[in-house]
Amino acid sequence: MKQDPQANGNVVKFRKRKPQKTPRPGLRKFLTAMCVVMALVAVWAYFASVGKPL
């Protein structure tokens, strides 16, 4: 009686790789610009509430 080779658990199953996502440089620039804007808003809010620095 012959066994099916795919029924054996030791058979390596080759699968097609998922395609890698391409990097999005525009998104990185946008996030960097938003971080800079948020930092400036935080500094403005601090000095608006505390007053002028010495």
C-alpha positions in Angstrom: 0.0 0.0 0.0 1.5 3.3 -1.1 1.1 6.4 1.0 0.4 9.8 -0.4 3.5 12.0 0.1 1.3 15.1 1.0 -0.3 13.2 3.8 3.1 13.1 5.6 3.6 16.0 8.0 7.3 16.3 7.0 6.6 17.6 3.5 7.7 21.2 3.0 4.9 23.3 1.6 6.0 26.1 -0.6 3.7 29.2 -0.5 3.8 32.3 -2.6 5.0 35.3 -0.7 2.7 38.3 -0.2 3.9 41.3 -2.1 5.7 43.9 0.0 4.0 47.2 0.4 5.9 50.1 -1.3 7.1 52.8 1.1 5.1 56.0 1.0 7.5 59.0 1.3 4.7 61.5 1.1 3.1 60.1 4.3 6.4 60.4 6.2 6.9 64.0 5.2 3.3 64.8 6.2 3.8 63.2 9.6 7.0 65.1 10.2 5.4 68.3 9.3 2.4 67.6 11.6 4.8 66.9 14.5 6.6 70.2 13.9 3.2 72.1 13.8 2.0 70.4 16.9 5.3 71.3 18.8 4.8 74.9 17.8 1.2 74.9 18.9 2.3 73.4 22.3 4.9 76.1 22.8 2.5 78.8 21.9 -0.1 77.4 24.3 2.4 77.2 27.1 3.6 80.8 26.7 0.0 82.0 26.2 -1.0 80.5 29.6 2.1 81.1 31.6 3.3 84.4 30.2 6.5 85.8 28.8 9.8 84.0 29.6 12.3 85.8 31.8 
